[in-house]
Amino acid sequence: MQSKRLWTIREAASALGLQPGTLYTWAWKKKGLRFVHVGRALRVSEKEIEAFVRRNTTHPIKEQAKDQ
């Protein structure tokens, strides 16, 4: 089993383009990402960040032909 590193809240927020406070709010509300408690600190696994991005990726709708 390959282990992926655990990211701090600041690192995860930066990678996702969010404020750290947003991730703390998500952790408190138990939404968005799955968090890991390491003592009193919160961490996010690299695998969870990748899965979150995949789950929230949208694909553009193909344009219909203009001559129809």
C-alpha positions as CSV (number, residue, x, y, z in Angstrom):
1,M,0.0,0.0,0.0
2,Q,1.4,3.4,-1.0
3,S,0.9,6.1,1.5
4,K,0.1,9.6,0.5
5,R,1.1,12.5,2.6
6,L,-1.3,14.3,4.9
7,W,-1.7,18.0,4.1
8,T,-2.2,20.8,6.6
9,I,-5.4,22.8,6.4
10,R,-3.4,25.7,4.9
11,E,-1.8,23.5,2.3
12,A,-5.1,21.9,1.3
13,A,-6.9,25.3,1.2
14,S,-4.2,26.7,-1.0
15,A,-4.3,23.8,-3.4
16,L,-8.1,24.1,-3.7
17,G,-8.1,27.9,-4.0
18,L,-10.0,28.3,-0.7
19,Q,-9.5,30.1,2.6
20,P,-8.4,27.9,5.5
21,G,-11.5,29.0,7.4
22,T,-13.7,27.4,4.8
23,L,-12.1,24.0,5.4
24,Y,-12.4,24.5,9.2
25,T,-16.1,25.2,8.7
26,W,-16.5,22.1,6.5
27,A,-14.8,20.0,9.2
28,W,-17.1,21.4,11.8
29,K,-20.2,20.8,9.6
30,K,-18.8,17.4,8.4
31,K,-19.2,18.3,4.8
32,G,-16.9,18.7,1.7
33,L,-13.8,16.7,2.6
34,R,-13.0,13.9,5.0
35,F,-10.6,15.1,7.6
36,V,-8.0,13.3,9.7
37,H,-7.5,14.2,13.3
38,V,-3.8,14.0,14.4
39,G,-3.9,15.0,18.0
40,R,-5.7,18.3,18.0
41,A,-4.7,19.1,14.4
42,L,-6.7,18.5,11.3
43,R,-5.1,17.1,8.2
44,V,-6.4,16.1,4.8
45,S,-5.0,13.2,2.8
46,E,-3.7,13.9,-0.7
47,K,-5.9,11.1,-1.9
48,E,-9.0,12.8,-0.4
49,I,-8.1,16.1,-2.1
50,E,-7.7,14.3,-5.5
51,A,-11.1,12.5,-5.0
52,F,-12.8,15.8,-4.0
53,V,-11.6,17.4,-7.2
54,R,-12.8,14.5,-9.3
55,R,-16.2,14.5,-7.6
56,N,-16.6,18.2,-8.2
57,T,-15.3,18.5,-11.7
58,T,-18.0,19.4,-14.3
59,H,-17.8,18.9,-18.0
60,P,-18.9,21.5,-20.5
61,I,-22.1,20.9,-22.4
62,K,-21.4,20.4,-26.1
63,E,-22.8,23.2,-28.3
64,Q,-25.5,22.3,-30.7
65,A,-24.9,22.9,-34.3
66,K,-25.8,26.5,-35.1
67,D,-27.6,25.7,-38.4
68,Q,-30.3,23.6,-36.7
